[in-house]
Amino acid sequence: MLVLTRKPGQRILIGDDVEVQVLSVSGEKIRLGITAPRDVSIFRNEVLELQVAEARPSAKPGPRT
């Protein structure tokens, strides 16, 4: 994992076409702006984990015969 320290207004580049900018810092909250091509998916981790969990088949046992 690469760990960087950035100030509001500063940017980092990922590859040739993804840019992340620190928009603001307020207490423990950081606002980021991400510029990327439309074909690049961007998800918050907690949303992606929820989608994956909902897509899994239920582990409920079937009726016994």
SVG drawing of the C-alpha trace seen along z (x, -y; Angstrom):
<svg xmlns="http://www.w3.org/2000/svg" viewBox="-40 -24 44 61">
<polyline fill="none" stroke="black" stroke-width="0.4" points="0.0,0.0 1.3,-3.4 0.6,-6.0 0.6,-9.7 0.1,-12.9 -1.7,-15.5 -3.2,-18.9 -6.5,-20.3 -6.2,-21.1 -3.3,-18.6 -3.8,-15.7 -2.4,-12.3 -2.5,-10.4 -3.2,-6.7 -2.1,-5.5 -2.5,-7.9 -6.2,-8.8 -7.3,-8.6 -6.8,-11.6 -7.7,-11.9 -7.9,-15.4 -8.2,-16.3 -11.2,-18.7 -11.3,-19.4 -10.4,-18.1 -12.7,-18.7 -11.9,-16.8 -11.9,-13.1 -13.7,-13.6 -11.9,-14.0 -13.7,-14.9 -12.1,-13.5 -12.8,-14.2 -12.1,-11.5 -11.7,-12.1 -11.7,-8.9 -12.9,-7.7 -16.5,-6.5 -15.4,-2.9 -13.6,-2.9 -15.9,-1.8 -15.6,-3.6 -17.2,-2.1 -17.1,-2.9 -15.9,0.3 -18.8,0.7 -21.3,0.4 -19.4,3.0 -19.3,5.4 -23.0,5.0 -23.7,5.7 -21.5,8.8 -23.2,10.1 -26.7,9.5 -25.7,11.4 -24.6,14.5 -27.2,17.3 -28.8,17.6 -27.3,20.2 -30.7,21.3 -31.1,25.1 -33.9,26.5 -36.8,28.6 -35.9,32.1 -37.5,35.0"/>
</svg>
